[in-house]
Amino acid sequence: MKINLSPVRLDTLLDLSVAGDVLTFNGESLDLSAIPEGATLPADAVMSDWVVGPVTRINGELSLTLRLPCGPDAPEETRFPQPITVTEDGPIMLPAYALEEISE
């Protein structure tokens, strides 16, 4: 799974994990297993405010863009995040919400 991140200033943190084709955002699950090979699902057809771009499945790999919450003093790697490639189930490490997370 390839996850692109779209930073946005929010006071809500994001806890993200994956199990197969199921993404879990702050305890709410989104099952993407019904998306067939070669298909594109527009973001507004997905029942999640976290998904902000189309969801595609190409060569068996899901690709999507998620909203990334940023604090008022978010570090550069959060404001300009790199895509995340998910290769195993479990929690997904996101860039730091704020600079204070890095110093702790």
One Martini backbone bead per residue (centre of mass of N, CA, C, O) as a GRO file, in nm:
protein
  104
    1MET     BB    1   0.098   0.036   0.022
    2LYS     BB    2   0.027   0.375  -0.074
    3ILE     BB    3   0.096   0.682   0.111
    4ASN     BB    4  -0.022   0.991   0.087
    5LEU     BB    5   0.040   1.328   0.210
    6SER     BB    6  -0.182   1.595   0.346
    7PRO     BB    7  -0.124   1.875   0.491
    8VAL     BB    8  -0.292   1.996   0.798
    9ARG     BB    9  -0.432   2.214   1.014
   10LEU     BB   10  -0.472   2.040   1.329
   11ASP     BB   11  -0.593   1.923   1.656
   12THR     BB   12  -0.602   1.640   1.541
   13LEU     BB   13  -0.499   1.334   1.577
   14LEU     BB   14  -0.327   1.045   1.420
   15ASP     BB   15  -0.422   0.701   1.420
   16LEU     BB   16  -0.247   0.450   1.231
   17SER     BB   17  -0.357   0.145   1.061
   18VAL     BB   18  -0.295  -0.199   0.933
   19ALA     BB   19  -0.502  -0.476   0.771
   20GLY     BB   20  -0.433  -0.518   0.486
   21ASP     BB   21  -0.720  -0.340   0.346
   22VAL     BB   22  -0.730  -0.209   0.644
   23LEU     BB   23  -0.802   0.097   0.776
   24THR     BB   24  -0.713   0.282   1.082
   25PHE     BB   25  -0.882   0.569   1.230
   26ASN     BB   26  -0.912   0.628   1.540
   27GLY     BB   27  -1.085   0.330   1.537
   28GLU     BB   28  -1.169   0.356   1.234
   29SER     BB   29  -1.276   0.155   0.973
   30LEU     BB   30  -1.139   0.084   0.631
   31ASP     BB   31  -1.252  -0.109   0.364
   32LEU     BB   32  -1.059  -0.182   0.048
   33SER     BB   33  -1.112  -0.476  -0.082
   34ALA     BB   34  -1.337  -0.395  -0.317
   35ILE     BB   35  -1.109  -0.293  -0.488
   36PRO     BB   36  -1.027  -0.335  -0.798
   37GLU     BB   37  -0.840  -0.389  -1.047
   38GLY     BB   38  -0.789  -0.066  -1.195
   39ALA     BB   39  -0.931   0.104  -0.990
   40THR     BB   40  -1.122   0.411  -0.909
   41LEU     BB   41  -1.182   0.599  -0.610
   42PRO     BB   42  -1.327   0.858  -0.503
   43ALA     BB   43  -1.309   1.042  -0.220
   44ASP     BB   44  -1.631   1.098  -0.199
   45ALA     BB   45  -1.682   0.766  -0.178
   46VAL     BB   46  -1.545   0.784   0.092
   47MET     BB   47  -1.600   0.712   0.448
   48SER     BB   48  -1.368   0.963   0.491
   49ASP     BB   49  -1.196   1.250   0.604
   50TRP     BB   50  -0.894   1.141   0.550
   51VAL     BB   51  -0.970   1.115   0.255
   52VAL     BB   52  -0.830   1.329  -0.034
   53GLY     BB   53  -0.815   1.099  -0.253
   54PRO     BB   54  -0.781   0.871  -0.462
   55VAL     BB   55  -0.845   0.520  -0.501
   56THR     BB   56  -0.612   0.265  -0.592
   57ARG     BB   57  -0.553  -0.036  -0.809
   58ILE     BB   58  -0.218  -0.140  -0.891
   59ASN     BB   59  -0.079  -0.431  -0.907
   60GLY     BB   60  -0.230  -0.476  -0.609
   61GLU     BB   61  -0.190  -0.171  -0.524
   62LEU     BB   62  -0.260   0.055  -0.298
   63SER     BB   63  -0.366   0.407  -0.342
   64LEU     BB   64  -0.339   0.708  -0.131
   65THR     BB   65  -0.480   1.005   0.029
   66LEU     BB   66  -0.396   1.174   0.333
   67ARG     BB   67  -0.459   1.340   0.606
   68LEU     BB   68  -0.220   1.555   0.785
   69PRO     BB   69  -0.167   1.648   1.088
   70CYS     BB   70  -0.076   1.981   1.211
   71GLY     BB   71   0.098   2.178   1.386
   72PRO     BB   72   0.208   2.505   1.437
   73ASP     BB   73   0.519   2.351   1.472
   74ALA     BB   74   0.585   2.191   1.233
   75PRO     BB   75   0.790   2.011   1.072
   76GLU     BB   76   0.913   1.973   0.760
   77GLU     BB   77   0.840   1.657   0.732
   78THR     BB   78   0.530   1.737   0.767
   79ARG     BB   79   0.488   1.970   0.553
   80PHE     BB   80   0.686   1.762   0.357
   81PRO     BB   81   0.594   1.468   0.283
   82GLN     BB   82   0.650   1.144   0.240
   83PRO     BB   83   0.581   0.865   0.123
   84ILE     BB   84   0.417   0.559   0.218
   85THR     BB   85   0.527   0.223   0.255
   86VAL     BB   86   0.333  -0.063   0.301
   87THR     BB   87   0.437  -0.412   0.415
   88GLU     BB   88   0.278  -0.426   0.698
   89ASP     BB   89   0.115  -0.491   0.964
   90GLY     BB   90   0.006  -0.211   1.156
   91PRO     BB   91   0.146   0.050   1.256
   92ILE     BB   92   0.177   0.391   1.141
   93MET     BB   93   0.431   0.602   1.084
   94LEU     BB   94   0.427   0.939   1.145
   95PRO     BB   95   0.485   1.240   1.137
   96ALA     BB   96   0.533   1.488   1.332
   97TYR     BB   97   0.317   1.718   1.467
   98ALA     BB   98   0.558   1.842   1.646
   99LEU     BB   99   0.851   1.952   1.774
  100GLU     BB  100   0.811   1.835   2.068
  101GLU     BB  101   0.818   1.532   1.979
  102ILE     BB  102   1.123   1.525   1.904
  103SER     BB  103   1.245   1.615   2.196
  104GLU     BB  104   1.122   1.356   2.368
   0.00000   0.00000   0.00000
